[in-house]
Amino acid sequence: MATAVKTFWNSPVGPKTAHFWGPVANWGFVIAGLVDMNKPAEMISGNMTGGTWTRKSQRPNSKDGPQHCSY
């Protein structure tokens, strides 16, 4: 058992890499969204919906010159 854990820990797609944590984070967002479906609409703020990021990503930032997105 210890050998399998050590092999997984040191593998090229193990928990030390983005190949592991990227999908974990993506599924975490899905699970958080499913949990939030049980909340009443009054509890969900506009900042949580991503509307702010969408609005800012569509506007060019004039002080930095033309850009496709602002992140």
C-alpha positions as CSV (number, residue, x, y, z in Angstrom):
1,M,0.0,0.0,0.0
2,A,2.8,2.5,0.9
3,T,4.5,1.8,-2.4
4,A,1.3,2.6,-4.4
5,V,0.9,5.9,-2.5
6,K,4.5,6.8,-3.1
7,T,4.2,5.9,-6.8
8,F,1.1,8.0,-7.1
9,W,2.7,10.9,-5.2
10,N,5.7,11.0,-7.5
11,S,3.9,10.3,-10.8
12,P,3.9,12.9,-13.6
13,V,0.1,13.4,-13.1
14,G,0.1,13.1,-9.3
15,P,-0.9,15.6,-6.7
16,K,2.2,17.7,-7.2
17,T,1.1,18.8,-10.7
18,A,-1.6,21.0,-12.3
19,H,-2.7,17.8,-14.2
20,F,-4.1,16.6,-10.9
21,W,-5.4,19.8,-9.3
22,G,-6.9,21.3,-12.4
23,P,-9.7,18.7,-12.8
24,V,-10.1,18.6,-9.0
25,A,-10.8,22.3,-9.0
26,N,-13.1,22.1,-11.9
27,W,-15.2,19.4,-10.3
28,G,-15.1,21.4,-7.1
29,F,-16.8,24.3,-8.9
30,V,-19.5,21.9,-10.2
31,I,-20.1,20.5,-6.7
32,A,-20.3,24.0,-5.3
33,G,-22.8,25.1,-7.9
34,L,-24.9,22.0,-7.2
35,V,-24.9,22.9,-3.5
36,D,-25.8,26.5,-4.2
37,M,-28.9,25.3,-6.2
38,N,-30.5,24.7,-2.8
39,K,-30.0,28.4,-1.7
40,P,-32.7,30.9,-2.1
41,A,-32.1,33.5,-4.8
42,E,-31.7,36.3,-2.2
43,M,-28.5,34.6,-0.9
44,I,-26.7,34.7,-4.3
45,S,-24.9,37.9,-4.9
46,G,-24.0,39.4,-8.3
47,N,-20.3,39.0,-7.6
48,M,-20.8,35.2,-7.3
49,T,-22.4,34.9,-10.8
50,G,-19.3,36.0,-12.7
51,G,-21.0,39.0,-14.2
52,T,-18.3,41.3,-13.1
53,W,-15.5,39.3,-14.8
54,T,-17.6,39.0,-18.0
55,R,-18.2,42.8,-18.1
56,K,-14.5,43.6,-17.5
57,S,-13.2,41.1,-19.9
58,Q,-15.1,42.6,-22.8
59,R,-13.9,46.2,-22.2
60,P,-10.4,47.3,-23.4
61,N,-8.3,48.8,-20.7
62,S,-7.3,52.2,-22.1
63,K,-4.3,52.8,-19.9
64,D,-2.6,49.6,-21.0
65,G,-3.5,49.8,-24.7
66,P,-5.8,47.5,-26.6
67,Q,-6.2,44.0,-25.1
68,H,-8.5,41.1,-25.8
69,C,-9.1,40.5,-22.1
70,S,-8.1,42.2,-18.9
71,Y,-6.8,39.3,-16.8
